[in-house]
Amino acid sequence: MFCLRQVCLFTLRHYQARTLSSDLLLSQINSCTHEDEVFSLVGRNKARLSEKHVGIALNMLWQLQKKKPLLLRTNDYIRNHSQFLTLCILAENKVEHMEDEAIVDTLYSILRLNVEDHDSLAEALVTEAWKRLERQVLLSLPALSKFALCLYKQRRHFSPVIGKVAHIVDMKLNSIQDIRILSVLMISISDVISQSFRDRLLQKAGQLLEEKDEVHFNYAKRILQFLQNVKLRYHPLLEKCNKIFLKSASRLDIHSISLIFGLYEQLGFDNAEFRLVAKQLLSETIDDYYDPETFAKLFFTLGPMAGSRVRERLLVTAVRMAEEFSSHQVLVILKTMQKMKCRNSHLLKKMASILHKHLDSYHVLQLVKLAQYLVVLRCHNLELFAKLKMLLFGFLKSSVIPADTAAIIRVLAMLPSLQVEEIIINKAAAVLPQCRLHHLNCIATAVVKWNHYDQLHWQNSSELCVKLLQKLNDCGFQRLQKGNNLNLLLEELTHVNGEWFAEVLSEETMAMCQRLIDQITWANVLQLSFFLIKTNHRCPSLLDRIASVTVENIDKIHPFEIYFILFLFSAVNYDPPANEEFFENCIQHLISNLSCFETHHLVLLGHVLAVAGYFPPVLITRIFNVSFLSKLDAQLEVLPDTLKQRVRSRLMKLNRAVCLECPEFHIPWFHEPYCQRVFRNSNSRINPLRQHVHRMLIEILGGSHYARISVLTPYYYEIDFECILDENKKPLSYMAQNIPLDDVEGIHLRRDIKDEGRKALPPGAQRIALEFLDSKAFSKDSRHLKGEPALKKRHLEMLGYRVVQIPHFEWNSMVLSTKGEQLEYLRRHLFGVH
């Protein structure tokens, strides 16, 4: 008995001594300031290391690296160290004894040290964590988010274990109150969630962002990444995230700014205020970016909005640094040059010369993008194009993915001097039954182009081409007819455009949308509006349904989406049955949420409403305000050129509409210099049709001094022809009125408005504006005038004109096939004889 007691006391003392020693070892590991200190401790204490020591040691290695600048980190040194291998083996052997949180921390640490995703320790840790989740072991929310992030970094996007994590998040969503945890979980499970679960996550994220006064910009970046993963442009969250970025502007570096710009681009979102802030930050620190990685990001971000001096500096630096760019960075530079519409021959030649060493490293879609950039930038390096063609042909032969096949064929059609081989046509024909509408459209566009330019040179090429086009048409019809889900159809139609679709499938697509009209909801009404805008269709049944759904669900639809819905109705000049209720509800919703709009968006909104005949006082007085216009000028400097020109044009048109239709606002006409500059820089010439009609007008009126061609009115409307009839409908000579005439043959088209051109007419006399309306003035397959031509007619009448509009479908009809019939037609409309 005594002996047994002695043994027990010895064991207890030995255990207590070991515990004290172990605690000391733990303290020593936690006190290390360099990785070599950690490795030294591991080497001296291998036999004494418990699972806790191993986990803490691996975590300490990452914490030490985390404190170093990115370029000074020594991950390679750590991974190749013999004691690191020892730690990994020990951890793998002890993984079943680790605590739940320690498993996750260890996995996170080794992945941050860039251990291979499928390293045996990483696999063991994931498997053990998965087993515990299956046994209903509940990780804390921070540990669960860290584990989910590890799975995401390992690209286990569709793994069953991610599904398990998503299920847990679904169950515990209401208890998550930390936006950091939620944002990590959202991006990690984004590939395995349903639409309803996605919407709950969006609602929760919006709620947490709203409740927190200060949110770190990294969490907002993750929200953007989630939206990009689920391919959803959700304005409420985008706007909240953008506000966070603006608040955090001083803490954003080039990596964060370029990532945000890239995500905005993919999501189709833009914000001029953020552009202004980014431009100022980057312009002040432009000299700090001297390595290829950061300079490529600077070029991508700052290039499209830089002024001429900064732009030139960027181009010079890009030329100097070209040899150092990686294959990805070369793509970024070329993509940005395309956005900048920059055809700097020196830089383009430099990029083309270094591309040869990178071509073999690109995957197929990168090659497609590269070819597109080079064509748009007008690269003339035939040797480079030859190698590109060879690589693209190789990918085409082995491609089994319909989207890739269609993309390759589309870009091959863009390349110069391509001799189309029969294999391309055969490959296209083989893949057609699996193609979506967008892919069919790409292939059809390519084939039509090759046939048009006679690039099919083998035997029976025309016959094969005709058969392929017929098969394309059949596949397109079959895909449409099989559709029974409007959301899926609209998703496919997002990127479809071009002549083939317009000529072959447009009518059938409209019929399908009408068959699925009961599936139009507030959630897809925007996509349907986009489609109708793009295709220029005026379908009363669809428009009526859009209007009724919008009014019924006005509070669920974001104000920016309401703008596009109103744009549709304004553009096609359509009044739904409850027209007043529809517009008034929409306008009231917009006026209550003007803060959602940027300055240039308010201008676009004002113009859309003006075309429809609405001038909300709150909006008009807000726009025509000195401080607003100053802010607009500043923001226009950073907008893309196309958008900048559109906003300036719409502001002029809105100014004109307000002056003519709402004089009670006392808004001055301040666009005279702008209009003069636009018309002075234009280079239009009078086309043969105008010359032909002008000669007929001379014949009808009795001389060249009775008619003017291409006339500018007050407020700078241009009308095709003008004449003056007295009270007896007799033509008045411009000579008698001392009004100068334009060049009859049309060499000089536009001129400044002269005071003498608007002299008072004799009593009872009237100006006649004769306008020819081509197909652009009408909706597709419709004889109904669109919004802009209707607005012009309304304004010309306010300026004192009697407006005679000659539609193309009347002028080009068989009824007017002879000159005599055309003369009689003009005479009847000019003199009002019916």
HELIX and SHEET records of a PDB file:
HELIX    1   1 PHE A    2  ASN A   30  1                                  29    
HELIX    2   2 GLU A   35  ARG A   44  1                                  10    
HELIX    3   3 LYS A   46  ARG A   48  5                                   3    
HELIX    4   4 GLU A   51  LYS A   66  1                                  16    
HELIX    5   5 LEU A   70  LEU A   72  5                                   3    
HELIX    6   6 ASN A   75  ARG A   79  1                                   5    
HELIX    7   7 SER A   82  LYS A   94  1                                  13    
HELIX    8   8 VAL A   95  HIS A   97  5                                   3    
HELIX    9   9 ASP A  100  ARG A  112  1                                  13    
HELIX   10  10 SER A  120  GLU A  134  1                                  15    
HELIX   11  11 LEU A  141  LYS A  153  1                                  13    
HELIX   12  12 PRO A  160  LYS A  172  1                                  13    
HELIX   13  13 LEU A  173  SER A  175  5                                   3    
HELIX   14  14 ILE A  179  ILE A  189  1                                  11    
HELIX   15  15 SER A  190  VAL A  192  5                                   3    
HELIX   16  16 GLN A  195  GLU A  211  1                                  17    
HELIX   17  17 PHE A  217  ASN A  229  1                                  13    
HELIX   18  18 HIS A  235  LYS A  247  1                                  13    
HELIX   19  19 ALA A  249  ARG A  251  5                                   3    
HELIX   20  20 ILE A  254  LEU A  267  1                                  14    
HELIX   21  21 ALA A  272  GLU A  284  1                                  13    
HELIX   22  22 ILE A  286  ASP A  288  5                                   3    
HELIX   23  23 PRO A  292  LEU A  302  1                                  11    
HELIX   24  24 GLY A  303  MET A  305  5                                   3    
HELIX   25  25 SER A  308  MET A  321  1                                  14    
HELIX   26  26 ALA A  322  GLU A  324  5                                   3    
HELIX   27  27 SER A  327  LYS A  339  1                                  13    
HELIX   28  28 SER A  345  LEU A  355  1                                  11    
HELIX   29  29 LEU A  359  SER A  361  5                                   3    
HELIX   30  30 VAL A  364  VAL A  376  1                                  13    
HELIX   31  31 LEU A  382  SER A  398  1                                  17    
HELIX   32  32 PRO A  402  LEU A  412  1                                  11    
HELIX   33  33 GLU A  422  VAL A  431  1                                  10    
HELIX   34  34 LEU A  432  GLN A  434  5                                   3    
HELIX   35  35 LEU A  437  HIS A  452  1                                  16    
HELIX   36  36 SER A  461  LYS A  482  1                                  22    
HELIX   37  37 LEU A  486  LEU A  493  1                                   8    
HELIX   38  38 GLU A  499  TRP A  500  1                                   2    
HELIX   39  39 PHE A  501  LEU A  505  3                                   5    
HELIX   40  40 SER A  506  ARG A  515  1                                  10    
HELIX   41  41 ILE A  517  GLN A  519  5                                   3    
HELIX   42  42 VAL A  525  THR A  535  1                                  11    
HELIX   43  43 PRO A  540  GLU A  552  1                                  13    
HELIX   44  44 PRO A  559  VAL A  572  1                                  14    
HELIX   45  45 ASN A  579  ILE A  591  1                                  13    
HELIX   46  46 LEU A  594  CYS A  596  5                                   3    
HELIX   47  47 THR A  599  VAL A  611  1                                  13    
HELIX   48  48 PRO A  617  ILE A  623  1                                   7    
HELIX   49  49 VAL A  626  LEU A  636  1                                  11    
HELIX   50  50 ASP A  641  GLU A  661  1                                  21    
HELIX   51  51 PRO A  663  PHE A  665  5                                   3    
HELIX   52  52 GLU A  672  ASN A  681  1                                  10    
HELIX   53  53 PRO A  688  LEU A  701  1                                  14    
HELIX   54  54 SER A  704  TYR A  706  5                                   3    
HELIX   55  55 PRO A  714  TYR A  716  5                                   3    
HELIX   56  56 ASP A  755  ARG A  758  5                                   4    
HELIX   57  57 SER A  775  ALA A  777  5                                   3    
HELIX   58  58 GLY A  787  MET A  798  1                                  12    
HELIX   59  59 HIS A  808  TRP A  811  1                                   4    
HELIX   60  60 MET A  814  LEU A  816  5                                   3    
HELIX   61  61 LYS A  819  PHE A  831  1                                  13    
SHEET    1   A 4 ALA A 707  LEU A 712  0                                        
SHEET    2   A 4 GLU A 718  LEU A 725 -1                                        
SHEET    3   A 4 GLN A 766  LEU A 773 -1                                        
SHEET    4   A 4 TYR A 801  PRO A 807  1                                        
END                                                                             
